[in-house]
Amino acid sequence: MEDVKPTKVIDARGSYCPGPLMELIKAYKQGKVGDVISVYSSDEGTRKDAPAWIQKSGNELVGVYTRDGYYEIVMKKVK
């Protein structure tokens, strides 16, 4: 993710599934094509559920990163 800068960052640390995923979907619906959305989550389930939803929705999974005590899931809205 060196050259990709999120246009929206959602800090859902401390929230449990499906909270972080619902926040990501909300940001997706409010965003525009080309937006890069990053969600921070400390919930293990989000690490699997968010990428699955991103791919199912036809958008681009930029990456899943393990940070200090949380995960960062980054997507690019392509449709």
VMD Tcl script that draws the C-alpha trace (Angstrom):
set ca {
  {0.00 0.00 0.00}
  {3.00 2.23 -0.38}
  {1.50 4.51 -3.05}
  {-2.22 4.10 -2.30}
  {-3.71 6.76 -0.06}
  {-7.19 6.09 1.36}
  {-9.81 8.72 0.63}
  {-11.84 7.41 3.61}
  {-10.62 5.73 6.81}
  {-13.05 3.90 9.09}
  {-11.81 3.20 12.59}
  {-13.96 0.29 13.77}
  {-11.50 -1.03 16.34}
  {-13.39 -2.37 19.35}
  {-16.49 -3.09 17.27}
  {-17.42 -6.69 16.60}
  {-18.68 -8.39 13.47}
  {-20.72 -7.44 11.59}
  {-20.10 -3.83 12.71}
  {-16.85 -3.14 10.83}
  {-18.21 -4.76 7.65}
  {-21.44 -2.73 7.88}
  {-19.37 0.46 8.24}
  {-17.35 -0.51 5.16}
  {-20.51 -1.17 3.14}
  {-21.97 2.18 4.28}
  {-18.81 4.02 3.16}
  {-18.90 2.11 -0.14}
  {-22.50 3.18 -0.80}
  {-21.69 6.82 0.01}
  {-18.45 6.86 -1.97}
  {-17.73 7.31 -5.65}
  {-15.85 5.21 -8.15}
  {-12.12 5.53 -7.55}
  {-12.41 6.00 -3.79}
  {-10.01 3.99 -1.66}
  {-11.60 2.94 1.63}
  {-9.61 1.63 4.57}
  {-11.22 -0.02 7.60}
  {-9.39 -0.65 10.86}
  {-10.76 -3.58 12.84}
  {-9.63 -5.54 15.88}
  {-12.21 -8.25 15.12}
  {-10.71 -11.44 13.67}
  {-13.85 -12.14 11.63}
  {-13.54 -8.90 9.69}
  {-10.15 -10.03 8.38}
  {-11.98 -12.75 6.40}
  {-15.46 -11.29 5.92}
  {-14.49 -7.89 4.49}
  {-12.22 -9.25 1.72}
  {-14.90 -11.82 0.81}
  {-17.52 -9.07 0.50}
  {-15.16 -6.80 -1.48}
  {-14.48 -9.52 -4.03}
  {-18.14 -10.61 -4.19}
  {-19.20 -7.00 -4.80}
  {-16.83 -6.75 -7.77}
  {-14.56 -4.17 -6.22}
  {-10.78 -4.30 -5.80}
  {-9.15 -5.65 -2.67}
  {-6.01 -3.55 -2.30}
  {-4.78 -5.49 0.71}
  {-5.21 -6.89 4.19}
  {-2.54 -5.74 6.62}
  {-1.79 -6.79 10.18}
  {-1.02 -3.73 12.26}
  {-0.19 -3.34 15.93}
  {-3.28 -4.92 17.54}
  {-5.66 -4.57 14.60}
  {-6.17 -5.31 10.92}
  {-6.38 -2.82 8.09}
  {-8.47 -3.87 5.11}
  {-8.20 -1.60 2.07}
  {-10.52 -1.59 -0.93}
  {-10.88 0.47 -4.08}
  {-14.39 1.20 -5.34}
  {-14.46 0.28 -9.01}
  {-18.24 0.11 -9.51}
}
mol new
graphics top color blue
foreach p $ca { graphics top sphere $p radius 0.5 }
foreach p [lrange $ca 0 end-1] q [lrange $ca 1 end] { graphics top cylinder $p $q radius 0.2 }
display resetview
